[in-house]
Amino acid sequence: MTTQQLVTAVMIYVVAFGSLAVVAVSYASGRLPRWVGMVYLLSLAVCVFGWELWISAGLVDGLPVDMRRPEVMSRAVPAWINWLTNSLGDAGVVCMPGLAMVWLAYGRSNKAFERWHWGAFALLFTWFMAQNVFIETVVYHEQVSAGFKLSWGPMMPGGPWFNPTLFELGGRPVQLQTQSPWLLMTPLFYWITIACYRRWGGGNSGGAQPS
């Protein structure tokens, strides 16, 4: 195992289970409001069933993850847990920081969660897409954009059959299929956030944290 592979494997576990621990402890201690916990759980479910499980297993006309990476990485992060670690990372290190960014941008208030705000949507879209381009071109380049065929998934409706290259970054392609999940996740996540706040947030705003 190379140093880069070791760092990647460690990072995967730290990001996945570290973020899970932070959310769980924060919720158990009462520092994380119920509505935010529900946003986390629903986001996690969307990530699992929307694309991560399909990509990892290669369920519909795609290669499973073990056929798209070195064997040493498959031993370090087995296929049976790969979909879970990726989904935990998506929910804990992408969705939750996105929620916090919106809260901060709106003056540490819940105004943006009471109803749809295009400014909040634009902020989420920028964050979601920027991190995904980084993941595709740097972290998981060898697994997802190096010519391998990825499975269709509910959040990747074009599947491997319609997957044009949108642009290149540093000579590495950024493709429609791998960007589709977060293109669709942005409005869905914002809708989930508003729905959870209206259902469990109690209509309160302001304070030192989302509440």
TAJO-V307269 format. One record per residue. N is the residue number from 0. RES is the residue in three letters. PHI is phi in whole degrees, 0 to 359 (none if undefined). OMEGA is omega in degrees with one decimal (* if undefined). Layout:
[[N:RES:PHI:OMEGA] [N:RES:PHI:OMEGA]]
//
This chain:
[[0:MET:none:179.2] [1:THR:283:178.6] [2:THR:299:179.7] [3:GLN:297:178.5] [4:GLN:294:178.1] [5:LEU:297:179.2] [6:VAL:299:179.8] [7:THR:297:-179.2] [8:ALA:297:178.9] [9:VAL:296:-179.5] [10:MET:299:179.9] [11:ILE:302:-178.3] [12:TYR:290:-179.7] [13:VAL:296:180.0] [14:VAL:297:-176.1] [15:ALA:293:-172.6] [16:PHE:275:173.7] [17:GLY:294:178.6] [18:SER:293:176.6] [19:LEU:299:-179.9] [20:ALA:296:179.3] [21:VAL:298:-180.0] [22:VAL:296:-177.4] [23:ALA:296:-179.6] [24:VAL:294:179.9] [25:SER:297:-179.9] [26:TYR:290:-178.7] [27:ALA:296:-178.7] [28:SER:274:179.1] [29:GLY:83:-179.1] [30:ARG:276:179.8] [31:LEU:250:-178.8] [32:PRO:300:-178.0] [33:ARG:302:-176.5] [34:TRP:294:177.5] [35:VAL:291:175.8] [36:GLY:300:178.3] [37:MET:291:175.5] [38:VAL:300:179.2] [39:TYR:299:-177.1] [40:LEU:296:-179.7] [41:LEU:291:176.8] [42:SER:296:178.1] [43:LEU:300:179.8] [44:ALA:297:179.2] [45:VAL:296:180.0] [46:CYS:296:179.9] [47:VAL:296:-171.8] [48:PHE:272:179.8] [49:GLY:278:179.7] [50:TRP:203:-171.1] [51:GLU:297:179.8] [52:LEU:297:-178.6] [53:TRP:293:-179.0] [54:ILE:294:-176.9] [55:SER:296:-176.8] [56:ALA:271:-177.3] [57:GLY:63:-168.3] [58:LEU:291:-176.3] [59:VAL:232:174.3] [60:ASP:57:177.6] [61:GLY:218:178.4] [62:LEU:274:174.7] [63:PRO:294:-173.0] [64:VAL:299:-178.7] [65:ASP:295:178.6] [66:MET:266:-176.9] [67:ARG:242:-178.3] [68:ARG:209:179.0] [69:PRO:300:-178.7] [70:GLU:302:-178.5] [71:VAL:296:177.2] [72:MET:288:177.4] [73:SER:290:174.7] [74:ARG:285:-178.9] [75:ALA:287:179.4] [76:VAL:230:-175.9] [77:PRO:302:-177.9] [78:ALA:302:-175.8] [79:TRP:290:177.9] [80:ILE:244:-177.0] [81:ASN:302:-179.5] [82:TRP:296:-179.0] [83:LEU:286:-179.9] [84:THR:297:178.5] [85:ASN:295:-178.9] [86:SER:293:177.5] [87:LEU:297:176.6] [88:GLY:295:178.4] [89:ASP:301:-176.4] [90:ALA:287:-172.9] [91:GLY:274:-173.4] [92:VAL:247:175.9] [93:VAL:246:-175.4] [94:CYS:292:-178.3] [95:MET:294:173.9] [96:PRO:297:175.9] [97:GLY:299:176.8] [98:LEU:299:-179.9] [99:ALA:294:178.8] [100:MET:299:179.6] [101:VAL:295:179.3] [102:TRP:301:178.8] [103:LEU:293:-177.8] [104:ALA:296:179.6] [105:TYR:260:172.7] [106:GLY:72:-179.5] [107:ARG:56:178.3] [108:SER:231:-179.6] [109:ASN:262:-177.2] [110:LYS:306:-176.3] [111:ALA:289:-178.1] [112:PHE:260:179.5] [113:GLU:281:177.4] [114:ARG:203:-176.2] [115:TRP:292:173.6] [116:HIS:234:-177.9] [117:TRP:294:176.4] [118:GLY:296:177.5] [119:ALA:295:178.1] [120:PHE:299:-179.7] [121:ALA:298:178.8] [122:LEU:295:177.9] [123:LEU:298:-179.1] [124:PHE:300:-179.9] [125:THR:298:-179.5] [126:TRP:294:-177.5] [127:PHE:299:-176.3] [128:MET:287:-179.4] [129:ALA:297:-179.7] [130:GLN:294:-178.2] [131:ASN:288:174.8] [132:VAL:297:177.5] [133:PHE:298:179.9] [134:ILE:298:-177.0] [135:GLU:292:-174.1] [136:THR:268:-176.3] [137:VAL:238:-171.0] [138:VAL:291:-174.7] [139:TYR:247:-176.8] [140:HIS:306:-175.9] [141:GLU:290:-177.6] [142:GLN:262:-170.6] [143:VAL:242:-175.7] [144:SER:230:-179.8] [145:ALA:257:176.9] [146:GLY:93:179.8] [147:PHE:276:179.6] [148:LYS:272:-178.6] [149:LEU:260:-179.5] [150:SER:296:166.3] [151:TRP:294:173.2] [152:GLY:207:-178.7] [153:PRO:306:180.0] [154:MET:264:175.0] [155:MET:228:-169.4] [156:PRO:298:178.6] [157:GLY:283:-180.0] [158:GLY:56:178.6] [159:PRO:281:-174.0] [160:TRP:276:175.5] [161:PHE:231:-172.3] [162:ASN:218:180.0] [163:PRO:290:173.2] [164:THR:281:-178.0] [165:LEU:282:176.3] [166:PHE:192:177.6] [167:GLU:241:178.4] [168:LEU:230:-176.5] [169:GLY:62:-179.5] [170:GLY:81:179.9] [171:ARG:252:-174.9] [172:PRO:285:171.3] [173:VAL:247:-169.1] [174:GLN:251:-176.9] [175:LEU:298:-174.3] [176:GLN:300:-177.1] [177:THR:281:175.3] [178:GLN:269:-176.8] [179:SER:305:-177.8] [180:PRO:305:-177.3] [181:TRP:276:171.0] [182:LEU:299:-179.9] [183:LEU:279:-178.0] [184:MET:292:-176.1] [185:THR:302:178.1] [186:PRO:293:179.7] [187:LEU:294:179.5] [188:PHE:297:-179.5] [189:TYR:295:177.0] [190:TRP:296:178.0] [191:ILE:300:-179.3] [192:THR:300:179.4] [193:ILE:297:-179.5] [194:ALA:297:-179.7] [195:CYS:292:179.2] [196:TYR:295:179.8] [197:ARG:293:-177.2] [198:ARG:278:-173.2] [199:TRP:239:-175.5] [200:GLY:276:177.0] [201:GLY:74:177.5] [202:GLY:72:-179.9] [203:ASN:277:175.3] [204:SER:217:-179.3] [205:GLY:85:-179.6] [206:GLY:94:-175.4] [207:ALA:272:179.6] [208:GLN:206:175.7] [209:PRO:304:-178.3] [210:SER:213:*]]
//
